[in-house]
Amino acid sequence: MVSLQLDISPTTVPHQDEEGSAWHKMEAALKRGEQEPIEKLYNLYAPALLGIIFKTVDCSETAEEILKETFIKVSTSIDQYRESKSRLFSWLACQARSTATAYLDRNTKIRKHCAENSLKSDNEILNMIYFQGYSHSEVARNLDLPLDVVKAKMRAAILAQRKSL
């Protein structure tokens, strides 16, 4: 199982420059269609946005695809961002959530695949704890997951098993 560990806090916010000129230059370059500003935004915000998207889809391959789609959407709709109405990160997060939701609405097969993958990993944890004799801590270490995630996935697997009976 691949662990997706994300830092969900953006590092440096470009528009918080003392005079705001860095953000305005970046915004103008984005509107001109230049590639460099979108790369800067990606480097600054991709990990945080990926975390937001991953909460919606719970499937790393799909989350990566949606992240790319989000940045394409951002690059084409940057003129809709209003600095006076919200912070850049808030606007980007909103774009990421709406892109993820729209993606899942379009792709019910993807939704089913993500749910199956999540169920498989939950059942894998349940199997390791109850049938292979691993402790919660050992499972967390072996799967490179936080302990609270292991416990939550185990509970989800137990509830799913109970519901299927």
Residue pairs with C-beta under 8 A, 6 or more apart in sequence:
1 121
1 124
1 143
1 144
1 145
2 60
3 143
3 144
3 145
4 50
4 54
4 60
4 63
5 144
6 47
6 48
6 50
6 51
6 54
7 47
7 48
7 51
8 47
8 48
8 51
8 52
9 48
10 44
10 45
10 48
10 89
11 44
12 44
13 44
13 87
13 88
13 89
14 22
14 23
14 26
14 40
14 41
14 44
14 88
15 22
15 23
15 24
15 26
15 27
15 83
15 87
15 88
16 23
17 23
20 83
23 83
23 88
26 37
26 40
26 41
27 37
27 78
27 81
29 36
29 37
30 37
30 38
30 41
30 75
30 78
31 78
31 79
33 75
38 71
38 74
38 75
41 71
41 74
41 92
42 71
45 89
45 92
46 67
46 71
48 89
48 93
49 67
49 70
49 92
49 93
49 96
50 63
50 64
50 67
52 93
52 96
52 97
52 100
53 63
53 66
53 67
53 70
53 96
53 97
53 99
53 100
54 60
54 63
56 97
56 100
56 101
56 104
57 63
57 66
57 100
57 103
57 104
57 110
57 111
57 114
58 114
58 115
58 117
58 118
59 110
59 113
59 114
59 117
59 118
62 103
62 110
62 113
62 114
63 100
65 103
66 96
66 99
66 100
66 103
67 96
69 99
69 103
70 92
70 95
70 96
70 99
70 100
73 95
73 99
74 92
74 95
77 95
81 88
81 91
86 94
103 110
104 110
104 111
119 157
119 160
121 153
122 153
122 154
122 156
122 157
122 160
123 157
123 160
124 143
125 139
125 143
125 150
125 153
125 154
125 157
126 154
126 157
126 158
126 161
128 134
128 138
128 139
128 142
129 135
129 136
129 139
129 154
134 142
136 147
136 150
136 151
136 154
137 147
139 145
139 150
140 146
140 147
140 149
140 150
143 150
145 153
